[in-house]
Every structure is written in C-alpha cells, then in structure tokens.
Amino acid sequence: MKNKNTIITVIALIIIFGGLVYFAKPSQKPSEKANAVSDEPSSAAALTAAETFYNFGEVSMANGNVNHEFKVKNNAAGPINVAKIYTSCMCTTASITVGEKTKGPFGMPGHGLVPKANMEIPAGAEAVITAIFDPNAHGPAGVGRIEREIYLEDDAGAQTILKFEATVTP
C-alpha cells in the first residue's frame, strides 16, 4: 500500500510540475504577435509609418512633459477603424488625430480608464499619433534610460507599434 501511495504522489507531482512549467513559460511578446509595421503596403500591415521609433535624447525631470508626433498611413483599399490605443507604461499617454478630429489621451490598461478609440482612417489618409512622456511619473527612481511603446489595434486585431526612448535626468 505504501508503494502505491508513493507512485500516486510521484505522478501527481510530475503532473503539477509539468503544469507549472507549461503555464510559467514566457508568453509571446506583443511585438512578436503584432503585425510588423513596414513602409510597404500589405494586407498584414495596412497601417504603416515611415517612423516607428523616436529617441528624445536626454529629458530633464525639471522641464516636464515631452511629446512627439508619429504619422501613420492607411494603405488599405478601404477605411481602417483604430479600435484601441494604449501604452506600455503609466508615464506615457497618446492621442490620435484624423483630419480635424482628435481623441485621447489614452494610457496604460489597468491604470485608469482606457476608452475605446474608434477612429476611422480613410483609405490613403494619415493619422497623427501624439506620444506624451511624463519624466516625473516614476519619481526620483525613474532616472536613467527608458523605452516605451504605443499600441494601435484595428477592428481585426492587427497591431501597429510605435516606440520611443529617452534618458531621464533629474
């Protein structure tokens, strides 16, 4: 009977350990599952941007927020609805402007309400995504190099990722 209990215990531990290993493995990063942003129109990435990365350089906490505008173009044959816009950190917000209409700010999920964007970009048109970085958001511990991302998701779930970096100084 002791042998039977030992075998059952070992099998249970193997199953538990296997489950932990399976569920603890790193999930796919958003940048790996996202559609790549390219300069060439394709069905996989209808929203394109000539610039997907920006370096603010040194940003002083004493000087307050900094911002940068990314231009995103709809290369699809029809309109694209940007359903969601969100950021990778609470220190970053983004807004979207199409024509004369602007929506935002949009922030990090889990840190306040992140409303639906629902901004339609007509075929061949551009939208301006304004990234706003607050170097004071993390306090004195936030000094040093940072990298942040802004995610745009259309109705089909395709993502466009815009990135920036900065070196925060006191």
C-alpha positions in Angstrom: 0.0 0.0 0.0 2.9 2.4 0.8 4.3 1.7 -2.7 1.0 2.6 -4.3 0.7 5.9 -2.4 4.3 6.8 -3.3 3.6 6.1 -7.0 0.5 8.2 -6.9 2.3 11.0 -5.1 5.1 11.0 -7.7 2.7 11.0 -10.6 0.8 13.9 -9.0 4.0 15.9 -8.5 5.0 15.3 -12.1 1.6 16.5 -13.4 1.8 19.6 -11.1 5.4 20.3 -12.1 4.5 19.9 -15.8 1.6 22.2 -15.4 3.7 24.9 -13.7 6.3 24.7 -16.4 3.7 24.9 -19.1 1.9 27.9 -17.6 5.1 29.7 -16.4 6.7 29.8 -19.9 7.0 33.3 -21.2 4.1 34.3 -23.3 4.6 35.8 -26.7 5.6 39.4 -26.6 3.2 41.9 -28.1 5.9 42.9 -30.6 6.2 39.2 -31.7 2.5 38.6 -32.2 1.8 42.1 -33.7 1.8 42.7 -37.4 5.1 44.4 -38.2 4.9 48.0 -39.3 6.6 48.4 -42.7 7.0 51.0 -45.4 5.4 48.7 -47.9 1.7 48.2 -48.1 0.5 44.7 -47.4 -2.6 43.0 -46.2 -0.9 42.1 -43.0 0.0 45.7 -42.1 -2.3 48.1 -43.7 -1.3 50.9 -41.3 2.3 51.9 -42.0 4.6 54.6 -40.5 7.8 56.0 -42.0 9.0 56.5 -38.4 8.2 53.8 -35.8 10.9 54.8 -33.3 12.0 58.1 -31.8 14.8 59.0 -29.4 14.1 62.0 -27.2 17.7 62.0 -26.1 18.2 63.5 -22.6 15.0 64.6 -20.9 15.2 66.5 -17.7 12.5 65.9 -15.0 12.7 69.6 -14.2 11.5 70.5 -17.7 8.2 68.5 -17.6 6.5 66.5 -20.3 7.9 66.0 -23.8 5.9 64.9 -26.9 6.5 63.6 -30.3 4.2 63.1 -33.3 4.2 59.9 -35.3 2.4 59.8 -38.7 0.5 56.6 -39.6 -0.9 56.0 -43.1 -3.7 53.7 -44.1 -2.5 51.8 -47.2 -5.6 49.6 -47.4 -8.2 49.9 -50.1 -10.9 50.9 -47.6 -11.1 52.7 -44.3 -9.5 51.2 -41.1 -11.0 51.7 -37.7 -8.4 52.1 -35.0 -10.4 50.5 -32.2 -7.9 50.7 -29.3 -4.9 52.8 -28.4 -2.9 52.0 -25.3 0.6 52.5 -23.9 3.2 50.3 -22.2 3.5 52.5 -19.1 1.6 54.9 -17.0 4.1 57.6 -17.7 3.0 57.7 -21.4 -0.2 58.8 -23.0 -1.2 59.0 -26.6 -3.8 60.8 -28.7 -4.9 60.3 -32.3 -5.8 63.0 -34.8 -7.5 62.3 -38.1 -8.3 65.4 -40.1 -9.7 67.9 -37.6 -10.9 65.3 -35.1 -8.7 64.3 -32.0 -9.3 61.6 -29.4 -7.4 60.9 -26.3 -5.4 60.8 -24.1 -5.1 57.0 -24.0 -2.9 55.4 -21.4 -1.8 52.1 -19.9 -4.5 49.5 -19.3 -5.1 48.9 -15.6 -4.1 52.5 -14.7 -7.4 54.3 -15.0 -10.0 54.1 -17.8 -8.7 53.4 -21.3 -11.6 54.3 -23.5 -12.1 52.8 -27.0 -10.5 55.0 -29.7 -12.9 54.1 -32.6 -11.2 56.5 -35.0 -11.6 55.7 -38.7 -8.7 56.5 -41.0 -9.9 56.7 -44.6 -8.1 54.8 -47.4 -4.9 56.6 -48.3 -5.2 59.1 -45.4 -2.9 59.7 -42.5 -3.4 59.9 -38.8 -1.2 61.7 -36.3 -0.4 59.8 -33.1 0.9 62.2 -30.4 3.1 60.5 -27.8 3.4 62.3 -24.5 6.0 61.2 -22.0 6.0 62.4 -18.3 9.6 62.0 -16.9 8.3 62.8 -13.4 5.8 59.9 -13.3 8.2 57.5 -11.6 9.7 60.0 -9.3 13.4 60.0 -8.4 13.7 56.3 -9.1 12.8 56.9 -12.7 16.2 58.4 -13.7 18.0 56.6 -16.5 17.3 55.1 -19.8 13.6 54.2 -20.7 11.9 52.6 -23.6 8.1 52.9 -24.1 5.6 51.7 -26.6 2.2 52.8 -28.0 -0.1 50.2 -29.4 -2.7 50.8 -32.1 -5.2 48.0 -32.7 -7.7 47.9 -35.5 -11.1 46.1 -35.6 -9.4 42.9 -37.0 -6.9 42.9 -34.1 -3.9 43.9 -36.1 -1.4 45.9 -34.1 0.9 48.8 -35.1 3.6 49.6 -32.5 5.3 52.9 -32.1 8.3 53.1 -29.8 10.4 55.8 -28.2 13.3 56.0 -25.8 14.8 58.7 -23.6 17.4 59.1 -20.9 15.8 60.8 -17.9 17.9 63.1 -15.8 17.0 64.9 -12.6 
